[in-house]
Amino acid sequence: MYLRSTPRRNKDGSEVRYLQLAHNVWDPQKRRSAVQVVYNFGREDAANREALQRLVASVTRFLDPEAALAASADGLQFTESRPLGGTWALDALWARLGIAKETRRLLKGRRRDESAERALFALVANRALAPSSKLAAARWVNEDVLVADLPATSDDACYRAMDWLTEITGDLERKVFDSLVTLLNLEVDVLFFDTTSTYFETQDEDEPVLRDDHGMPLAGGNAGSAGDGGREPQPFRTWGKSKDHRDDLPQVVIGMAVTRDGVPVRVWCWPGDTADSKLIRQVKDDMRDWCLSKVIWVADRGFTSAENRRYLRKGGGSYIIGEKLRSGSADAQAALSRQGRYKDVAQNLKVKEVRIADDERFVICFNPEAAERDAAVRAKMIARLEEVIKDSDQLSRDKRAELRGVISTRPGLNRYLRVTPGGLLRTDAAKAKAEENLDGKYLLRTADPKLSAEDIALGYKQLLEVERGWRDMKQVIDLRPVYHRREDRIRAHVTLCWLALLLARIAENACGQTWPELRRDLDRIHVGTFTGPAGTFQQRTELSKRQRDILKAMQIEAPPRIYQLKLPAKP
């Protein structure tokens, strides 16, 4: 039994086709098979499609699932399924920021593969969706995910794309910043800056080379070069103050500037032994070259040197910088000694402004919840110290000195330890009382004459956006481990991580959800590949309401239902 289309010619010469359900029967008189019409569906152009669908469904009910699929799909085979939603959304944001267009423009005139822009995007998408080494990223692109318009790639193509990224990073950073300000209406009157470090599982530092004031290698500089104008060769991966508590391993220092919305606008890399104190001056110069108007820099206590503060005030700039309360500085002591009443700013924040200088303003911030937490931690430390030094009076002088040395390696306990003139170990009640006065407090200083104390406190509190950026960079984007040893590729790796974090943060701000949540929902949009006698086609899964809402919030069109169609090659 089969469905056939029969033509009939009208009197005016036009032809009309009719659909009929028919089967062949044997005619003994004519000794041949003849067509017997079982049912007429009517004209083909007005056929009852719903009736045909009901007929197909009723027939397949009596077949097992495999036979029903083979009968309805006409020999189609389901060969594979790959996630599409994550790369589709990231690719749309990549294009919206003009990164695709800019990289293709920078690609012109260079002896590079035309697919280098696609390979570069694939590496960024890999950091955002499934962080891995570049070798694993190539397998991920070829076998595990679908990236639009990207042919089969190799790990060599990934490394070539990274080398190309190193060449164009400066132009690309400026283009991305301009696009962010224009398309997303970012407020860049306040920029938050902080640094972190990432370590490498190696026992040796890099060969030292001559570097400029920004930590970049000078042309021709090498380990055997003599100092150039007082410069000394300096390694890139080397030992320094590790913020990951791995002082035993070589590291590099990374800086990031973030807007008040948490969008990272630029990253920097420096040798691992670079001190934080001078970095913000270079950052200010680099951002000044982008013709920004007045910017208030917000930074942590590591950047509070007088030289830094003078430099940030140049050109009408300003700053909000934390001050170390336990440093014993005259400014901190003077600020804490001034009387005044705190004003409520938020549920867990109170502020008090004090005047101790003509060119700077000081704001003391107090968090009652943090004060309770600090008091509880101090009580625990003192109790632990008393337990450690109990019965120490019965020890010999040498044994007490040995115990004193052990305690000195534990800063939490050593802070409250007092040694009497006779060498006895005691808890320092005076130090505990002084610490009690600092519970839940931090001190801010600014040179801006117009900001209110509330704005100063809340502005500094937003510095947490940088800390959130570092946390996501290390835990979601997987900044480390870094599978590279060459300096240029380490720098390229950091840039890839920055671009991935940038796209993720834009998606978060648009949807009001974290990137891991968005990533999980988007990766459920799959594309299935089917092959059969009529060719090959790819069809995406149906979108859920959550997936449609995410794409709508990001102003991204849904992927086409039939993603790709390939007809069989003609013989």
N, C-alpha and C positions, 0 to 999 in steps of 0.2 A: 504494500500500500504506500502511496506517495502523493505528494502535492504537485500539481502541474498547472502551468499557465497556458491557456488556449486562446489564440487570436480569432477575432471575428471582424469582418469588414462591413462598415456601414454603407448605406446607399451613396453618401457623399464621398466615399473613398477613404474615409478615416478608419483607423484600426483601433479596436478596443480589445483588451485582454481580460480573460476571466480566470479566476482561481477555482480549481476543482480538486477534491479528494478522490483519487482513483486507484484502481488496482487492475492487474492483468489477469484475464481468465482464458482458458483454452477453448477454442471454438472447434469442435470435432468435424463439423461440416467443411469449414474452410481450412482445417488442419493447420491452424496458426493461432497465436495468442491475440486476444482483442482487449481493448481498453474498456473497462466498465466504470462509469462514474458513480461514486458512492454518495457524494454530497457536493453541491454547488455553493461556493462562498460568495459569489457575486463578482462584480467588476474588480479588477486588480487595484485600480486607483482609489476605490472606495471600499476595499475589503475590510471586513470586521477583524481588525488586528487583535482585539481582545478575545474574540472567539478562537483565533488561532493559538493564542497563548494558553487559553484554558484547555484546548485540545492537547497541546504539548504537555502541559502539567498533568493532565489526567492519564496520559499514556505512560509517562515516566514514573508514575506512582507504583506501577506494577513491575518495575525493573529494580535490580539492586543498584546501589549508589554509583558504582564504577561504570556499569553499563549505561545508566541514565546519563552520566556526565559525558561518556563517549558518544552517545546518540545525540545529545543536545549541542555538544561542542564541536561536532564534526571532525573528530580526530585531534583536537587541540590538547596539548600537554602543558601542565603547569611546571615550569622548569626551575624558577627561583623567585625569591622575594627579598627586597632590600629596603631599608629605611630611606625616606626621601625628605620628610618634613623638616628636620633640623637643617640640612644643607640648603633646602629651598628657602627657608626664612632667612638664614644668614646670608645667602647669596643676594636676596632682595635688599637687605640692609647694606651689604657691600656695594651694590650698584647705586643705591640711594645716596650714599656718602661720596659718590664719585670716585671710589677707589679703583673700580674696574676700568673706568674710562681713563683715569690718570695713569695707571700702570701700563695700559695699552699705549698711551701716548709716549710714556718714557721708554717703551719697548722699541719704538720706531728708531731706525738707524743703528740699532745694536745687533750684533750677531748672536741673537738669541732665538730659541724656539718660539713660534707664535703662540704655543699653548702655555708659555711661562706664566702668564697672568692667571690662568686656570689652575696651574700647579700651585701657585702661591696662595690662591684662595683655598685650595684643598688642604694645605698645611695649616692655615688659620682655622678652618672648620674642624680639622682633626684636633687641634688644641681645645676647642670649645666643646666638642662632642665626645671624643674618645682619645684623650691625650696619650701619645705613645712616641717611640723613637721614629726618626725619619724613615728607617727601613720598614718598621711596622706600619707607618702611615701610608707608604706606597701599597702595601698589601691591603690595608683598610680601604683605600680608594678603589682598588681594582676588584676587590672581592666582597666587601662588607657593606658598602654604602653607594648611593647614587649621587654623583655630582654632575650638574648640567654642563654639557658641551666639553667635557674633559675626556679625552681618549685614554687608553691604557697608559699608565705612567710607570716609572721605575724610581728606585731610590736615587739613582744618579740624577734624574730629572728634578727630584726634590732638592738635592744638594745644589744643583745649578740655580734653581729658583732662589735658594737662600743666599747664594753668592751675589745674585742680581739684586736681591733686596738690600744687601749691604751697600751697593752702589747708589741706590735711589732713596735711601731712608730719609735723608734731609728734605728732598722735594716732596716725598710722600707725607711726611709728618705735617708739613705746612699746608698741603692740600686737605688733609683730613681735618685739621684744625679749622680752616676756613669753612669747610662744609658743615662741621658741627655748629659753628656759630650761626651760619646762615640758615640751615635747614631746621635745626632743632631749637633755635633761639636761646642758646645757652647763655647764662649769666657768667661772665668771666671777670667780674669786678672783684671777686674773691677767689684766690687759688690756694689750695692746700698742698703742702709739700712735705714729703717724708722719705726716708730711705730704709732699705732693708739689705740683707745680704743673702747669698746662696752659696753653698759650699759644694766641693767636688770630692769624690771618693778617689783621691790620689795623694800620695805622700810627698810629691815634689811640686814646687812652684814653677811657673813658666820662666823661660829665659827672659832676662830684663832687656828692655829696649828703651830708647829715648822717647820721651812723650812731651806733648805740649801742655799748656796750663789746664786743658780740659781732660787730660788723661788719655788722649788719642795718640797712637803711635806716629812718630815723625818719619817721613820718607827717608829711607837709608839708615834709620837707627837700628842698632843691633847690640848684642851683649858686649862686643868688643869696642864699641864707640866710646870715645872720651866724652866727658861732660861738655855740653853745648851751652855756653853762657851760664855755667854753674849748674846745669841740669845733670842729674844722675840717671842712668838707665834704671827702669822700674818694671817689674813683672806685672802681668795682668792678673792671673790667678796667684794669689799669695796670701800669707797669713795676716789676719787683722782681728778687730773686735767683732766676733760673730754674733749676730742677732738670733741665730738658730742654736746658740750655745754649743757650737762646734769649733772652738778656737784651735783645735788640733788639726784642722783640715784647711787647705787653701780655699779662698773664696773670692768673689767679686762683689762690689757694692752697686746697688741698683736704686735709682731715685725715680719718683713718680709725682707728677703734678695732676691734681684732681679738682674738678669744679664742685660747687656746692651741691650739685645733683649727683655727685659720685661718678661722673664721667671722666675717665683718665684721658688727658689731652696730650701727654707726652711722657716718655721714659728716657732715662739716661743710664749709662754704665760707666763705672770707674774701677781702677785697680782695687784689690781687696784690702789694702792697708790705708785707703784714703779716709781721712777724718771727716765727720759730718760738718764740722764747724765752718769750713770754707765752701762747701758745695752749693749752698743756696745762692751765693754771689754769682756763680756761673749760671745757675738756673735763671736768675733774674735777668742776666744779660741775654741769654738765649731767647727768653720770652719777650724781652724788649724789642728784639729784632723782628718780632711779628707785629709790631706797631699796635700794641695794646694800649688802651687808655689807662687811667690810674687803676692800679691793682693793689689790693690788700693781701699780703702774704700771711698765711697762717702756718705756723711750724711748731714743732715740739721743742722741749727744753734743750735738746742737743745743739740748737742753732742760735742760742741766746747771747753769743759773744757781742761785746760792744762794737767790734768792727763790722760784724754782720748787720747789726741794727743801723749803724750809720750808712752802710751800703744800700740797704733796702729803702732808706728815706730819700735816696737820690732821685731826681726827676719827679718829685712830688709823690713818690710811692709811700706805702705805709705797711704796717705789719701788726699781727697779733701773735705773740710768742710766749710760751710758758716759761716760767722762772723756777729754778730749783729752790724749793723751800728749805731743804736740808743742806744747802751749799754753804751756809754761814755768811752769805754776802750781806753787805750793808743795806742794800735796797730791800732784800727780803726781810731782814730784821726790822727795818724801819716800817715797812708795810704792815707787818704782823703786830707791831706795837701800837699802831694807831687805833683809836676807839671809833666806833660807828655802829650803825644799825644795818643789819642785812635786810635786803628786799627779796621777796619771792619772785622768781623768774619762771620756774616750772615746778612740777609736783615734787621733784627731788633735787632742786637746785636753788640756792640763795646766793646773792651777790652783794658786795660792798665795795665802793670805790674809795680809794685813799689817794691823797696828793702828797708826793714826796719829792717831785722834780718838776721843773718848769716845762721841759720838752717831752715828757712822757707821762702817761696815765697808768695807774696800777689798779687792778680789780682782783679782789679776793673772792674766790668761789667756794661755796660750802655745800657739800652733799650729805645730808643727815644719814641716809642709808649707807653711804660709803664710810661715814664716821663710825657707825656701829660695826661695820665689817672690819675696819682697821683696829678697833679696840679689841674685837674678838681674836684677831690674828695675833696682836701683841700679847694678849693674855696667854694664848697658847704657846707662844715663843718663850715667854718668861717662865711658864710652868715647865716647859721642856728643859730650859737652861738650868733651873733649880734642881731638876732631876739629875742632870749630867754632873753638876758640881757638888752634889750632896756627898758628904763624907770626904771631900777633897782635902779638908784640913788635916786629916790623918796621913795624907800622902807625903812623901819626901819632897823637897824643893824641886829636884829634877823631874819627879813624876808629875808634880803640879805644872811645871813648865811644859812638859810634854802634852798634858791635857789642854793647857792654854793654847798650844800650837794647833791641836786638833780643832778646837772651837773656832780659831781664827779662820779656818777654811770654810766655815759655815756662817755666811753673813747675817742670816736671820737671828742666830744666837749671839754672835759676836757683838752685835749692835748694843745689846743690853748687858754685856759683861764688864765688870769693874775689877781691877786688880789693886789690892791694898798695898801700902808701902812695904808691908811685910811679905808680899807675894801671895796672899790668900785670894781666893776667887769668890766674888760676890756678884749679885745682881745689882745693876745700877738704877736705883730708884729715881734719882734726879733725871737721868736720861729718859726713863719711862714717862715721867711727868712732863718733860719737854715734848716728847712725841705725842702725848695726849692732846697738847695744844694744836697739833697739826692734823689731827684725825679728820678725814673727809675734806681737806682744804687743798686748793692749788691756786697759784698766783699767776696772773696774766699781766703783760705789759704791752702797751700800744702807743704809737705816735700819732694816731688819728684823733684830731680834736673834736670830731662831730659824732662819732659812734657813741651810742648810749652804752652804759655798763651792761645792760641786758643783751644788746647786740654783740658786744665783745665776748661775753660768756657763751652765748649760743653759737657764735661763729667758731670759737675754739672747740666747742663740743662737737661741731661737725667734722673736726679733724678725724673723728672716728671713721669717716667715709674712706680716708686713705688706708686706715688700718683694715677696714673691711675689704678694700681693694687688694691689699697684700694677702689677706687671708684667702680670698677667692683665687688670687694668682697662684698661690702655693697649693691650695687644696682642691680647687675645681678645675683650673686651667693646667695645673701640675707644672709649675715653673721648674721644679727639679724632680727627679734627677735630670741633669743636662748631659745629653749623650754626645758632647763635642769637646774637643781640646783646643781647636784653633780659635784665636780671639775673634776673628771676623764672624765665624759661625756662632760663637756664643752670643755675640751682639745681635746677630740675626734672629737667634732663638728668642731672645728677650723681646725683640720687636714683634715677632709672631705672637708671643704671649700677650703683649699689650694690645695688638689688634683684636685678638680673640676676646679679651676682657672688655674692650671697647664695644664690640658688637653685642656681647652678652649684657652689658650694662644698659645699652640703648633698649634692648628687648625688655629688660626688667622694668625700666622706667615707663615704658609704654603700657605694659600689662599689669604692673603692680604685683608681680610674683617673682620669686627667685629664679635664677637661671636653671638650677637643677630641676625645679618643678616644670618649667617650660620645656626643657630638653626632654624630659620623660614623656610629656604629652606629644611633642612634635615628632619624636622618633617612632611613635606608633603609627604615623602615616607612612605606609609602605607602598611600594610599587611591585606588582607581580608581573612576571614575564611568562607569556604563553606562546607556544610554537605549534604550528600545524601545517597542513598542505597549502593553506592560503597565505602563509607567511608568519611573521612574528609581530606581536604587539605587546605593549606594556600598559597595564591599567592600575591606577592607584586604588587604595582602599577607600571606603566611604568615610567622610569626615564626621567626627563626633561633635556635639555642641561645644565642648571645651576647646577642641581644635579650631572650630570655626571662630569662636570668640577670640582666641589668641591671635589668629591671622588678621581678624578685623581690627583688633586693638593696635597691631603693628602696621596697619594699612597695607597689607600684603594680599595680593590675589591668591586664591587657592590654586594648587597645581591642577592642570587639566586632568580630566578623568581618564581619557585615553592619552597616555603620556607619549607614546611613540608607536609608529606603525611601519613595518618593513615588509614589502612584498617580496616573494621569492624571485631570485634572479632569472631572467629569461634565458632559455637554452641557446 
